[in-house]
């Protein structure tokens, strides 16, 4: 089975590969529907901010949000 967008199955098993996949996804969404792209970016920022404020008990200069908020979907 072949994946599109120059993504390989091995990309799905590494952090760098998942970042590449996410960047490809975001570029595709932006090319199809720019409004949806900006809504998605805004939602991610809100989720990361919410995650940060609820989990970080260190001074704000030492807290860093994750690159992409991870949701457990049970898959």
Secondary structure as UniProt FT lines:
FT   TURN            5..6
FT   HELIX           9..13
FT   HELIX           15..32
FT   HELIX           34..55
FT   HELIX           60..62
//
